[in-house]
Amino acid sequence: MIAGLDMWQLGLLFTAATLLFLFSGAPIAFALGSVALVFMALFMPRSALDTVTQNVYEEMASITLLSIPLFILKGAAIGRSRAGQDLYAALHAWMGRVPGGLGIANVLACALFAAMAGSSPATCSAIGSAGIPEMRKRGYSPGFAAGIIAAGGTLGILLPPSITMILYAVASEQSLGRLFLAGIGPGLLLVALFAAYAGWRWRREHHLAKLEFKSTGAYSALLDEERFTLRQKVEMLPRVAPFVLLLTGVMVALYGGFATPSETAGLGAVLALLLIAVIYGVWRPRDVAPILSASLKESTMLMFIIGMSLLFSYVMSYLHISQAAAQWIVAMQFSKWVLLACVLLLVVALGFFLPPVSIILMTAPIILPPLKAAGFDLVWFGILMTIVMETGLIHPPVGLNIFVIKNIAPDVSLSQIIWGVLPFVLLMFGAVLAICVLPGIATALPGWVMG
């Protein structure tokens, strides 16, 4: 009993207060922080309020979290240069002869850029600003073009360096190196599924365009064939190769044991700034200032959300709400796969109105102990959870990537974008099922590299 309430009443009151603050329209960090402070004042010793800053600091005093602002700086440096457009142009040239090659090139460009920048919105913006107009000019339907970029951008939270995985590693106390390696196989699986769908959808639209041309004489740009000479293809490589080498170097430094994640993030940020200075001439203070400003704003916002989410989790733990919920889940004696399905459905539901950062830090104390007791590998589960959270980036009502696409392609209606991304949501759930049936897709590489 706490202040006249039993554990169930306290838990329900805590949940109701959280939903009330979240749906009030307050920023997520303020909503979670407010709930934590209210319950500290009502149900915890008065001295607890005097140690709020100390508690937040202790929760955030992780060397792993230090890498987040550095990865954000690296992503901002690459995202605010022409690296994305050049990468897309090079892949477009080399994939030009492949049926649906333009759509496939966009998928590959999103994957490579996501791996370099580690940011989903930055990937959508950098690749979409060039890719969507180019696809529409060549006859791709608006929803299809928008769906490719929105879905490709979600790879930013799965392919390393992933800020989402960094937070999951902290919350679950798992090896960040193993998580990064475990994300590569599923990431490549999603790239293959997205590319296969892009090729199939292009063939379908191309076939319909031919039928319409035969019946009505209406000509579609889909029927045009664009060819690039070998010289044109080779000329596009010098600007792209250094960034691919940067990605490779960062991976070697991290997985070869030459540097910690924080050191790797710092190295990547410095090299990214040097590359954009040498290749694009971005070195003057007026050019660098927007990059530093954007990095500072995004880092501050994200770290504030992390701090308040950790305080929220600390209060849940102190009041034994998370422990009681975990014990209740275990006591239900679900079969392990029913338990996993229920947890993933919870993540899907939370994805309707919460970002991945908050979902991880709020739910980890509740869902991870039962999953571990059921015998699941928490690294493997982290990959499943990340893919499910990816769908939250492209399905309404939050769907961050949907609104990024709407911003860079305002003439594409919201309904067209939503219908365009739905097939990719289904492909993501298909990937989740495949990883459940064949867990080696996620576990084989970290097992091989790290033992």
C-alpha positions in Angstrom: 0.0 0.0 0.0 1.3 3.5 -0.9 -0.6 6.5 0.4 -3.8 4.5 0.7 -3.5 2.9 -2.8 -2.7 -0.7 -3.6 -0.2 -1.4 -6.4 -2.9 -1.9 -9.1 -4.6 1.4 -8.3 -1.2 3.2 -8.3 -0.3 1.6 -11.6 -3.6 2.5 -13.2 -3.3 6.1 -11.8 0.2 6.4 -13.2 -0.9 5.1 -16.6 -3.9 7.5 -16.7 -1.8 10.5 -15.7 0.8 9.6 -18.4 -1.8 9.4 -21.1 -3.5 12.6 -19.9 -0.2 14.5 -20.2 0.8 13.0 -23.5 -2.6 13.7 -25.1 -2.6 17.3 -23.7 -0.3 18.3 -26.5 2.7 19.0 -24.3 6.1 18.1 -25.7 7.0 14.5 -24.8 9.9 15.4 -22.5 7.8 17.8 -20.5 4.9 15.3 -20.4 7.0 12.5 -19.0 9.0 14.8 -16.7 5.8 16.3 -15.3 4.3 12.9 -14.5 7.5 11.8 -12.8 7.6 15.0 -10.7 3.9 14.8 -9.7 4.3 11.2 -8.5 7.6 12.0 -6.7 5.8 14.8 -4.8 2.8 12.6 -3.9 4.2 9.2 -3.3 7.9 9.5 -2.6 9.8 11.1 0.3 10.1 14.8 0.1 13.9 14.5 -0.1 13.4 12.8 -3.5 12.5 16.1 -5.1 15.7 17.6 -3.9 17.7 15.0 -5.8 15.9 15.2 -9.2 18.9 16.7 -11.0 21.3 14.2 -9.3 19.0 11.3 -10.3 18.8 12.5 -13.9 22.6 13.0 -14.1 23.3 9.6 -12.6 20.9 7.9 -15.0 22.5 9.7 -18.0 26.1 9.3 -16.8 26.8 6.7 -19.4 29.8 6.8 -21.7 27.6 5.1 -24.4 25.1 8.0 -24.4 28.0 10.4 -25.1 28.2 9.0 -28.6 24.7 10.3 -29.4 25.5 14.0 -29.9 28.6 13.0 -31.9 26.7 10.7 -34.2 24.1 13.5 -34.6 27.0 15.9 -35.6 28.2 13.4 -38.1 24.8 13.0 -39.6 24.2 16.8 -39.7 27.5 17.3 -41.5 26.7 14.7 -44.2 23.0 15.6 -44.4 23.5 19.3 -44.9 26.0 18.8 -47.8 25.3 17.5 -51.3 26.5 14.0 -50.3 22.9 12.6 -50.4 22.2 14.0 -53.9 25.5 12.8 -55.2 25.1 9.4 -53.8 21.6 9.1 -55.3 22.9 10.4 -58.7 25.7 7.9 -58.8 23.4 4.9 -57.9 20.8 6.1 -60.5 23.5 6.1 -63.2 24.8 2.6 -62.3 21.3 1.1 -61.9 19.8 2.8 -65.0 19.6 -0.4 -67.1 17.9 -2.4 -64.3 14.0 -2.6 -64.7 12.8 -0.2 -62.0 16.4 0.8 -61.4 15.5 4.3 -60.4 13.3 3.1 -57.5 15.9 0.5 -56.5 18.6 3.2 -56.6 16.6 5.3 -54.2 16.3 2.3 -51.8 20.0 1.7 -52.0 20.8 5.4 -51.6 18.6 5.6 -48.5 20.3 2.5 -47.0 23.8 3.9 -47.6 23.0 7.4 -46.4 21.2 6.0 -43.3 24.3 4.0 -42.5 26.4 7.2 -42.8 24.1 9.7 -41.1 22.2 7.5 -38.6 19.1 9.7 -38.9 15.8 8.8 -40.4 14.5 12.3 -41.1 17.9 13.4 -42.5 17.8 10.4 -44.9 14.3 11.2 -46.1 15.2 14.9 -46.6 18.6 14.3 -48.3 17.6 11.5 -50.7 13.9 12.6 -51.1 14.7 16.1 -52.2 16.4 14.8 -55.3 14.8 11.3 -55.6 11.1 12.2 -55.5 11.1 14.9 -58.2 13.3 12.6 -60.4 11.0 9.6 -60.0 7.9 11.7 -60.7 9.5 13.2 -63.8 10.0 9.7 -65.1 6.4 8.7 -64.6 6.4 7.1 -61.1 3.1 7.6 -59.3 3.4 10.2 -56.5 2.4 7.7 -53.7 4.9 5.1 -54.9 7.7 7.7 -55.1 6.9 9.0 -51.6 6.6 5.5 -50.2 10.0 4.4 -51.3 11.7 7.4 -49.7 9.7 7.3 -46.5 10.3 3.6 -46.0 14.0 3.8 -47.0 14.4 6.5 -44.4 13.3 4.2 -41.6 16.6 2.2 -42.1 18.3 5.0 -40.2 17.2 3.5 -36.9 18.2 -0.1 -37.8 21.5 0.2 -39.7 24.4 1.2 -37.5 25.2 3.8 -36.2 21.6 3.8 -34.8 20.8 6.2 -31.9 17.8 4.0 -31.2 20.1 0.9 -30.7 22.4 3.0 -28.5 19.5 3.7 -26.1 18.3 0.1 -26.3 21.8 -1.1 -25.3 21.8 1.2 -22.3 18.2 0.2 -21.2 18.8 -3.6 -21.7 22.4 -3.6 -20.6 23.4 -5.4 -23.8 26.6 -5.0 -25.9 26.3 -2.1 -28.3 28.7 -3.8 -30.7 26.6 -6.9 -30.8 23.4 -4.8 -31.4 25.0 -2.9 -34.3 26.2 -6.2 -35.9 22.8 -7.8 -35.4 21.2 -4.9 -37.2 23.1 -5.5 -40.4 21.5 -8.8 -41.6 17.9 -7.6 -41.0 18.8 -4.2 -42.5 20.0 -5.9 -45.7 16.9 -8.1 -45.7 14.7 -5.0 -45.6 16.7 -3.4 -48.4 16.2 -6.5 -50.5 12.5 -6.6 -49.8 12.1 -2.9 -50.5 14.1 -3.2 -53.7 12.2 -6.2 -54.9 8.9 -4.5 -54.3 10.2 -1.3 -56.1 11.1 -3.5 -59.1 7.8 -5.3 -59.1 5.8 -2.2 -58.7 7.7 -0.5 -61.6 7.0 -3.4 -63.9 3.3 -3.2 -63.0 3.1 0.6 -63.6 5.2 0.2 -66.8 2.8 -2.5 -68.1 -0.3 -0.3 -67.3 1.4 2.6 -69.1 2.0 0.5 -72.2 -1.6 -0.7 -72.2 -2.9 2.9 -71.9 -0.6 4.1 -74.7 -1.9 1.4 -77.0 -5.5 2.1 -76.1 -5.6 5.9 -75.9 -2.2 7.1 -77.2 -1.4 8.7 -73.9 2.4 8.6 -73.5 4.0 8.2 -70.1 7.5 9.0 -69.1 7.8 5.5 -67.7 8.2 4.3 -71.3 11.3 6.3 -71.8 14.7 4.6 -71.5 17.6 6.6 -70.2 21.2 5.4 -70.8 24.4 6.6 -69.2 27.8 6.1 -70.8 30.6 4.4 -68.8 32.4 7.7 -68.6 29.4 9.4 -67.0 29.1 6.6 -64.5 32.8 6.8 -63.6 32.7 10.6 -63.3 30.1 10.3 -60.5 32.2 8.1 -58.2 34.9 10.5 -56.9 32.5 12.4 -54.7 30.7 9.3 -53.4 33.7 7.1 -52.7 35.2 9.1 -49.8 31.9 8.9 -47.8 31.6 5.1 -48.5 35.2 4.9 -47.2 34.3 6.9 -44.2 31.4 4.4 -43.5 33.8 1.5 -43.9 36.5 3.1 -41.7 34.0 3.7 -38.9 32.8 0.2 -39.0 36.3 -1.3 -39.0 37.3 0.9 -36.1 34.2 -0.1 -34.1 34.1 -3.8 -34.8 37.8 -4.3 -35.0 38.1 -3.2 -31.4 40.3 -0.2 -32.3 37.9 2.3 -30.7 34.9 2.5 -28.4 31.5 3.6 -29.7 32.1 7.1 -28.3 35.5 7.3 -29.9 34.2 6.0 -33.2 31.4 8.6 -33.1 33.9 11.4 -32.5 36.2 10.1 -35.2 33.3 9.9 -37.7 32.1 13.4 -36.9 35.6 14.9 -37.4 36.1 13.0 -40.7 32.7 14.0 -41.9 33.4 17.7 -41.3 36.8 17.3 -43.1 35.2 15.5 -46.1 32.5 18.2 -46.6 35.2 20.9 -46.3 37.5 19.3 -48.9 34.8 18.0 -51.3 32.1 20.7 -51.1 34.1 23.6 -49.7 32.0 23.8 -46.5 34.6 25.2 -44.2 33.8 28.9 -43.6 32.2 29.8 -40.3 28.9 30.9 -42.0 28.8 27.4 -43.7 29.6 25.4 -40.6 27.4 27.4 -38.2 24.1 25.9 -39.4 25.6 22.4 -39.0 26.7 23.0 -35.5 23.4 24.8 -34.7 21.3 21.9 -36.0 23.4 19.4 -34.1 23.1 21.4 -30.9 19.3 21.7 -31.2 18.7 18.1 -32.1 21.1 16.8 -29.4 19.5 19.0 -26.7 16.0 17.9 -27.7 16.9 14.3 -27.8 19.0 14.3 -24.6 16.2 16.1 -22.8 13.7 13.5 -23.8 16.2 10.8 -22.7 16.7 12.4 -19.4 13.0 12.8 -18.6 12.3 9.3 -19.9 15.0 7.9 -17.5 13.5 9.9 -14.6 10.1 8.5 -15.6 11.5 5.0 -15.5 13.3 5.7 -12.2 10.0 6.7 -10.5 8.2 3.6 -12.0 10.9 1.5 -10.5 11.0 3.2 -7.1 7.2 2.8 -6.8 7.6 -0.8 -7.9 5.1 -0.3 -10.7 7.4 -1.7 -13.4 8.4 -4.7 -11.2 4.7 -5.4 -10.4 3.8 -5.2 -14.1 6.6 -7.6 -15.0 5.6 -10.0 -12.3 2.0 -9.9 -13.5 3.1 -10.7 -17.1 5.2 -13.6 -15.9 2.3 -14.9 -13.7 0.0 -15.0 -16.7 2.2 -17.9 -17.9 1.8 -17.2 -21.6 3.7 -19.4 -24.0 6.9 -17.6 -25.1 5.6 -16.8 -28.6 2.3 -15.4 -27.3 4.2 -13.3 -24.9 6.4 -12.0 -27.7 3.4 -11.3 -29.9 1.7 -9.3 -27.1 4.8 -7.3 -26.4 5.3 -6.4 -30.1 1.6 -5.4 -30.4 2.1 -3.1 -27.4 5.1 -1.6 -29.2 2.9 -1.1 -32.3 0.2 0.6 -30.2 2.7 2.9 -28.5 4.2 3.7 -31.9 0.9 5.5 -32.8 1.8 8.4 -30.6 5.4 8.0 -29.1 8.8 8.1 -30.8 11.2 5.1 -30.5 13.3 6.9 -27.8 10.5 7.1 -25.3 9.1 3.7 -26.2 12.4 2.0 -25.3 13.1 3.8 -22.1 9.5 3.6 -20.8 8.8 -0.1 -21.6 12.2 -1.7 -21.0 11.8 -2.2 -17.2 8.5 -3.9 -17.8 8.9 -6.0 -20.9 12.6 -7.1 -20.8 12.5 -9.2 -17.6 9.6 -11.4 -18.7 11.2 -11.9 -22.2 14.5 -12.8 -20.6 12.8 -15.2 -18.3 11.1 -16.8 -21.3 14.5 -17.5 -22.8 14.6 -14.9 -25.6 17.9 -13.4 -26.6 17.6 -9.7 -25.8 19.9 -8.7 -28.6 17.7 -10.6 -31.1 14.6 -9.0 -29.5 16.1 -5.5 -29.8 16.3 -6.0 -33.6 12.6 -7.1 -33.7 11.6 -4.1 -31.5 13.5 -1.7 -33.7 11.9 -2.9 -36.9 8.4 -2.7 -35.3 9.3 0.9 -34.1 10.4 1.6 -37.7 6.8 1.1 -38.8 5.8 3.9 -36.4 7.8 6.3 -38.4 5.7 5.7 -41.5 2.2 4.9 -40.2 -0.3 7.6 -39.0 -1.1 9.4 -36.8 2.5 10.3 -35.8 4.5 8.9 -38.8 7.4 11.4 -38.6 8.7 10.4 -42.1 5.3 11.0 -43.6 5.4 14.6 -42.6 9.1 15.0 -43.7 8.0 13.8 -47.1 5.0 16.1 -47.1 7.4 19.0 -46.4 9.8 18.2 -49.3 7.0 17.2 -51.7 4.0 19.5 -50.7 2.2 18.8 -54.0 1.8 15.1 -53.0 -1.3 14.6 -50.9 -1.2 13.1 -47.4 -3.5 10.3 -48.5 -1.2 9.4 -51.5 1.8 9.3 -49.1 0.0 7.0 -46.6 -1.3 4.6 -49.3 2.3 4.6 -50.8 3.9 3.6 -47.5 1.4 0.8 -46.5 3.0 -1.9 -48.6 6.3 -1.2 -47.0 4.7 -1.5 -43.5 3.6 -5.0 -44.5 7.1 -5.8 -45.8 8.5 -4.8 -42.4 6.1 -7.1 -40.6 7.1 -9.8 -43.0 10.7 -9.3 -42.1 9.8 -9.6 -38.4 8.1 -12.9 -39.1 11.2 -14.1 -41.1 13.5 -13.2 -38.2 11.3 -15.1 -35.8 11.5 -18.2 -38.0 15.2 -17.7 -38.9 16.8 -15.9 -35.9 20.2 -16.4 -37.5 19.4 -13.5 -39.8 20.1 -11.3 -36.7 22.3 -13.4 -34.5 24.7 -15.1 -37.0 26.9 -12.1 -37.7 27.5 -10.9 -34.1 28.1 -14.6 -33.1 30.6 -15.0 -35.9 32.5 -11.7 -35.2 32.3 -11.5 -31.5 31.9 -15.2 -30.4 
